[in-house]
Amino acid sequence: MANCPEHLKYTKDHEWVETTGDKRVRVGITDFAQKQLGDIVFVDVPTVGRDVEAGDPFGDVESVKSVSELYAPVAGRVVAKNPDLESDPENVNSDPYGDGWIAEIETAGARALDGLLDAAQYEAHIAAESE
């Protein structure tokens, strides 16, 4: 069973989304993704003020194994990035759903999370992908 907190939403690209306030979401990569990547050594965090479209690349995560693109899970504007990742990128490994968050996006509205997966759907996606 994967570590997929029930209160979060997920993408098939292994990002998680947490609603933090009015039209704002916090974004990171899932526990499954960080385990697949291995030891993370650098996170290219999106520029604050940048507009993003759902599904478009908006940064990347570099591990000792590879570099993987980050995809915006929702459309909107990047309004914050995790300042700690510059000096402590390993937070993504040690606490992917907490201190390892990557960015915050101000979305266009309430329907921004439509189409994202709930925890059970994401777990099923991981299982199908692993077959």
HUURUR-V8235 format. One record per residue. RES is the residue in one letter. PSI is psi in whole degrees, 0 to 359 (NA if undefined). OMEGA is omega in radians with two decimals (* if undefined). D_FIRST is the distance of its C-alpha to the first C-alpha in whole Angstrom. Layout:
BEGIN
RES;PSI;OMEGA;D_FIRST
RES;PSI;OMEGA;D_FIRST
END
This chain:
BEGIN
M;128;-3.13;0
A;157;3.07;4
N;96;-3.09;7
C;91;3.13;9
P;135;-3.05;11
E;331;-3.04;13
H;354;-3.11;16
L;163;2.97;16
K;160;-3.02;17
Y;158;3.02;16
T;163;3.07;17
K;347;3.09;17
D;8;3.03;18
H;32;2.94;15
E;151;3.03;17
W;157;-3.10;17
V;131;3.10;20
E;128;3.07;21
T;126;-3.10;24
T;348;-3.12;26
G;192;-3.10;29
D;108;3.09;32
K;16;3.11;31
R;140;3.07;29
V;149;3.04;25
R;142;-3.03;24
V;143;3.03;22
G;185;3.04;20
I;154;-3.04;17
T;164;3.06;13
D;318;3.09;11
F;313;-3.10;10
A;315;-3.10;14
Q;327;3.09;15
K;322;3.12;14
Q;323;-3.11;15
L;325;-3.05;18
G;202;-3.06;19
D;117;-3.11;21
I;130;-3.08;23
V;345;-3.12;27
F;140;3.06;28
V;120;3.06;27
D;102;-3.04;29
V;141;3.14;29
P;151;3.12;31
T;131;3.08;34
V;135;-3.11;35
G;349;-3.12;37
R;134;3.03;36
D;139;-3.14;35
V;151;3.05;32
E;143;3.13;31
A;130;3.12;27
G;348;3.14;26
D;145;3.06;29
P;139;3.10;28
F;21;3.11;29
G;184;3.05;28
D;164;3.14;26
V;127;-3.14;24
E;129;3.09;26
S;178;3.09;24
V;341;-3.13;25
K;319;-2.98;24
S;178;3.00;25
V;130;3.13;26
S;136;3.11;24
E;148;2.97;25
L;140;3.13;24
Y;135;3.12;24
A;123;-3.13;25
P;341;-3.14;23
V;160;3.04;26
A;147;3.10;30
G;206;-3.13;32
R;132;3.06;33
V;121;-3.09;32
V;348;3.09;33
A;153;3.00;32
K;155;-3.09;30
N;108;-3.07;28
P;339;-3.10;31
D;341;-3.07;29
L;338;3.11;28
E;315;-3.13;31
S;337;-3.08;31
D;63;-3.12;28
P;339;3.14;26
E;350;3.04;23
N;331;3.11;22
V;325;3.09;20
N;314;-3.00;18
S;332;-3.09;18
D;67;-3.02;18
P;333;-3.11;16
Y;5;-3.12;16
G;256;-3.10;20
D;345;-3.13;22
G;12;3.10;21
W;156;-3.02;22
I;311;-3.08;24
A;164;2.98;26
E;139;-3.11;28
I;133;2.98;29
E;120;-3.05;31
T;172;3.14;31
A;341;-3.13;33
G;191;-3.00;32
A;330;-3.07;30
R;4;-3.08;29
A;331;-3.09;28
L;358;3.10;24
D;136;3.11;25
G;348;3.07;23
L;159;-3.10;20
L;147;2.97;16
D;178;-3.05;15
A;315;-3.13;11
A;319;3.12;10
Q;321;3.13;12
Y;317;3.10;11
E;319;3.10;7
A;321;3.11;10
H;314;3.12;12
I;315;-3.13;10
A;316;-3.13;9
A;322;-3.13;13
E;330;-3.07;14
S;351;-3.10;12
E;NA;*;14
END
